[in-house]
Amino acid sequence: MTEPIAPTGRPLLRVAVLMRREPVQGPMARWQPSRWVLADVVLQEPGFGSSARCLRSSAQDSLWLYPDWAVELFTDDAEGYWLNVTSPTPAFFVLWRMSEPEDGSDPVAVPQAVSLSYHDAGRWLDAQETVETAPAPAEVVAWVRAFAEQHFVPEPKRRQRPQSFQRLTDR
């Protein structure tokens, strides 16, 4: 995988986000007939275009493509990338929100941000945003791992001082 460079000089990856509306199963379907989920994050291919569009739509489900998302790597977030690539399932993190179309049709899920950093995902979740994951391909994981290994410097372990309020036998 060649490493494209953003105008800012940082490593950059172009991706497209697929969002799917699917029917809800079970008793909850009485209140909510369908829900939106992240279907996938794929590497951007030529011909994807740059505008969002519906790929498939029916009464039960629909599939939307949101192309041209830039995933930049920042040197000060190398720890967040390291935590992602060393996890059991490295993933893309996608923050999305519901949006009312201007034509008055049903609301659709629209991605707001895409990242490969655990820290970004944690901040979004702390802000009560909707964040979902999609597995990252092996070539993306290798690319992020190389970046993280180059820029991540673990903090040295510090000796924990004994708490003075504990007895010597409890320390």
C-alpha positions as CSV (number, residue, x, y, z in Angstrom):
1,M,0.0,0.0,0.0
2,T,1.5,3.3,-1.0
3,E,1.4,6.0,1.6
4,P,-0.3,9.1,0.2
5,I,0.5,12.4,1.9
6,A,-2.1,15.1,2.8
7,P,-1.4,18.7,1.9
8,T,-0.6,19.1,5.6
9,G,2.3,16.6,5.2
10,R,0.7,13.9,7.3
11,P,0.0,10.3,6.1
12,L,-3.5,10.1,4.6
13,L,-5.9,7.3,3.6
14,R,-9.1,7.8,1.6
15,V,-12.1,5.6,2.6
16,A,-15.8,5.3,1.9
17,V,-18.3,4.5,4.6
18,L,-21.3,2.3,4.0
19,M,-24.4,2.8,6.2
20,R,-27.3,0.3,6.2
21,R,-30.9,0.6,7.4
22,E,-32.1,-2.8,8.5
23,P,-35.4,-4.1,10.1
24,V,-35.5,-4.6,13.8
25,Q,-36.4,-8.1,15.0
26,G,-38.4,-9.2,18.0
27,P,-40.7,-7.2,20.4
28,M,-38.7,-4.0,19.9
29,A,-40.0,-3.8,16.4
30,R,-43.3,-2.5,17.7
31,W,-41.6,0.8,18.7
32,Q,-38.8,1.0,16.1
33,P,-39.4,-0.8,12.8
34,S,-35.8,-0.2,11.6
35,R,-32.4,0.9,12.7
36,W,-29.2,2.2,11.1
37,V,-25.9,0.4,11.5
38,L,-22.4,0.8,10.1
39,A,-22.2,-1.7,7.2
40,D,-18.5,-1.3,6.3
41,V,-15.5,1.0,5.7
42,V,-13.7,0.3,2.4
43,L,-10.6,1.8,0.8
44,Q,-11.5,4.5,-1.7
45,E,-11.4,3.3,-5.3
46,P,-11.3,5.5,-8.4
47,G,-14.9,6.1,-9.6
48,F,-16.5,6.3,-6.1
49,G,-17.1,10.0,-6.7
50,S,-17.4,12.4,-3.9
51,S,-21.1,12.7,-3.2
52,A,-23.3,10.5,-0.9
53,R,-25.8,8.3,-2.7
54,C,-28.3,5.6,-2.0
55,L,-27.1,2.3,-3.5
56,R,-30.2,0.2,-2.6
57,S,-33.5,1.1,-1.1
58,S,-36.6,-0.9,-0.3
59,A,-39.3,-0.8,2.4
60,Q,-37.2,-3.1,4.6
61,D,-33.7,-1.8,4.1
62,S,-31.4,0.6,2.4
63,L,-27.7,1.0,1.8
64,W,-26.0,4.4,1.5
65,L,-22.4,5.1,0.3
66,Y,-20.5,8.1,1.8
67,P,-17.2,8.4,-0.2
68,D,-14.1,10.5,0.2
69,W,-13.4,10.4,3.9
70,A,-9.9,11.3,4.8
71,V,-8.2,9.4,7.6
72,E,-5.1,11.3,8.6
73,L,-2.5,10.0,11.0
74,F,-1.1,12.5,13.6
75,T,2.2,11.9,15.4
76,D,0.7,13.1,18.8
77,D,-1.9,10.4,18.6
78,A,0.5,7.5,18.0
79,E,-0.5,5.8,21.3
80,G,-4.2,5.7,20.1
81,Y,-3.1,4.0,16.9
82,W,-0.8,1.6,18.8
83,L,-3.7,0.6,21.0
84,N,-5.9,-0.1,18.0
85,V,-3.4,-2.2,16.0
86,T,-2.4,-4.3,19.0
87,S,-6.0,-5.1,19.9
88,P,-7.5,-8.4,19.0
89,T,-9.6,-6.8,16.2
90,P,-8.1,-3.6,14.7
91,A,-10.9,-1.4,13.4
92,F,-12.0,1.9,11.8
93,F,-14.0,4.0,14.2
94,V,-16.9,5.9,12.7
95,L,-18.9,8.6,14.4
96,W,-22.3,9.1,12.8
97,R,-25.5,11.0,13.4
98,M,-29.1,11.0,12.1
99,S,-29.9,13.7,9.6
100,E,-33.2,14.9,8.2
101,P,-33.0,15.1,4.4
102,E,-34.1,18.4,2.8
103,D,-36.8,16.8,0.7
104,G,-38.7,15.7,3.8
105,S,-38.1,11.9,3.4
106,D,-37.1,9.6,6.2
107,P,-34.0,10.4,8.3
108,V,-30.7,8.9,7.2
109,A,-27.5,8.1,9.1
110,V,-24.7,10.3,8.1
111,P,-21.0,9.8,9.1
112,Q,-19.4,12.7,10.7
113,A,-15.8,11.4,11.3
114,V,-13.6,8.4,10.6
115,S,-10.5,7.5,12.6
116,L,-8.1,4.7,13.4
117,S,-7.3,6.0,16.9
118,Y,-8.7,4.5,20.2
119,H,-8.3,8.0,21.7
120,D,-10.6,9.6,19.2
121,A,-13.2,6.9,19.7
122,G,-13.0,7.3,23.5
123,R,-13.5,11.1,23.3
124,W,-16.5,10.6,21.0
125,L,-18.1,8.0,23.3
126,D,-17.5,10.3,26.3
127,A,-19.4,13.0,24.4
128,Q,-22.4,10.5,24.1
129,E,-22.0,10.2,20.3
130,T,-22.9,7.2,18.2
131,V,-19.6,5.3,17.4
132,E,-19.4,2.0,15.6
133,T,-16.5,-0.1,14.4
134,A,-15.7,-1.8,11.1
135,P,-12.7,-4.2,10.8
136,A,-9.6,-2.7,9.2
137,P,-8.0,-4.7,6.3
138,A,-4.6,-6.2,7.0
139,E,-2.8,-3.7,4.7
140,V,-4.3,-0.8,6.6
141,V,-3.3,-2.4,9.9
142,A,0.3,-2.8,8.7
143,W,0.4,0.8,7.5
144,V,-0.9,2.1,10.9
145,R,1.4,-0.3,12.8
146,A,4.5,1.1,10.9
147,F,3.4,4.6,11.7
148,A,2.7,3.8,15.4
149,E,6.0,2.0,15.8
150,Q,7.9,5.0,14.4
151,H,6.2,7.6,16.5
152,F,4.9,6.0,19.7
153,V,7.3,6.2,22.7
154,P,5.8,4.4,25.7
155,E,6.1,6.3,29.0
156,P,8.6,4.6,31.4
157,K,7.0,2.8,34.3
158,R,7.2,4.7,37.5
159,R,7.6,3.2,40.9
160,Q,4.5,3.5,42.9
161,R,5.1,4.9,46.3
162,P,3.6,3.1,49.2
163,Q,0.6,4.8,50.7
164,S,1.5,6.1,54.1
165,F,-1.9,5.3,55.6
166,Q,-1.4,1.5,55.1
167,R,0.4,-0.7,57.5
168,L,3.7,-2.2,56.4
169,T,2.1,-5.7,56.2
170,D,-0.7,-4.4,53.9
171,R,1.6,-2.7,51.3
